[in-house]
């Protein structure tokens, strides 16, 4: 994996999360990892002189992953939006 897989901006898995659910936190960790892998793949493809169409597809996938990463960052679940997200009143286990 690349250097982009760690650092101050890297999301962290919560130890106490329900691992049967794909939470914002877990989705964030997974998308972050995929962005790093896609960046590495794209760099390898360019260095190897891959077909331009394949490079375009790799760039498009990277762009889609980065968009998903940004959406994940923008839409955390907190006490204020819990009910509108889940459809019933409650409070977030933690404000993320």
C-alpha positions in Angstrom: 0.0 0.0 0.0 1.0 3.6 -0.5 1.9 6.3 2.0 -1.6 7.6 1.5 -2.9 4.7 3.6 -1.9 6.3 6.9 -1.5 9.8 8.3 -3.5 12.4 10.1 -6.4 12.3 7.6 -6.7 8.6 7.6 -10.0 7.4 9.1 -9.8 5.0 11.9 -12.0 1.9 12.7 -13.9 2.1 15.9 -13.3 -0.9 18.1 -16.8 -0.8 19.5 -18.7 -0.6 16.2 -21.3 -3.2 15.3 -19.4 -5.1 12.6 -22.6 -6.5 11.1 -23.4 -3.0 9.8 -21.6 -0.9 7.2 -21.3 2.4 9.2 -20.1 5.7 8.0 -16.9 5.0 9.9 -16.3 1.6 8.3 -17.3 2.9 4.9 -14.9 5.8 5.3 -12.0 3.4 6.2 -12.8 1.2 3.2 -13.1 4.0 0.7 -9.9 5.6 2.0 -8.1 2.3 1.4 -9.5 1.9 -2.1 -8.5 5.5 -3.0 -4.9 4.6 -2.0 -5.0 1.4 -4.0 -6.4 3.1 -7.1 -3.8 5.8 -6.9 -1.1 3.1 -6.8 -2.6 1.2 -9.7 -2.9 4.4 -11.8 0.7 5.3 -11.1 1.8 1.7 -12.1 -0.3 1.8 -15.3 1.2 5.1 -16.3 4.8 4.0 -15.6 4.2 0.8 -17.6 2.8 2.7 -20.5 -0.6 1.1 -20.3 -3.3 1.6 -23.0 -4.7 5.1 -22.8 -8.3 3.8 -22.6 -7.4 1.8 -19.6 -5.7 4.8 -17.9 -8.8 6.9 -18.6 -11.0 4.2 -16.9 -8.6 4.1 -14.0 -8.7 7.9 -13.6 -12.6 7.8 -13.8 -12.7 5.1 -11.0 -10.3 7.2 -8.9 -12.5 10.2 -9.4 -15.6 8.3 -8.4 -13.9 6.9 -5.3 -12.7 10.4 -4.3 -16.2 11.7 -4.7 -17.5 8.9 -2.5 -14.9 9.7 0.1 -15.9 13.4 0.1 -19.6 12.4 0.5 -18.8 10.2 3.4 -16.9 13.1 5.1 -19.8 15.5 4.5 -22.6 13.4 5.9 -21.8 12.2 9.4 -24.5 11.0 11.6 -25.0 13.1 14.7 -27.8 13.8 17.2 -29.2 16.6 15.0 -29.7 14.4 11.9 -30.2 11.0 13.5 -34.1 10.9 13.1 -34.0 12.1 9.5 -31.5 9.5 8.6 -33.0 6.5 10.4 -36.7 7.5 10.5 -37.1 7.2 14.2 -36.0 9.4 17.2 -32.8 8.7 18.9 -29.3 9.8 19.5 -26.1 8.9 17.7 -23.8 6.5 19.6 -21.2 9.1 18.9 -21.1 12.2 16.9 -19.0 11.5 13.9 
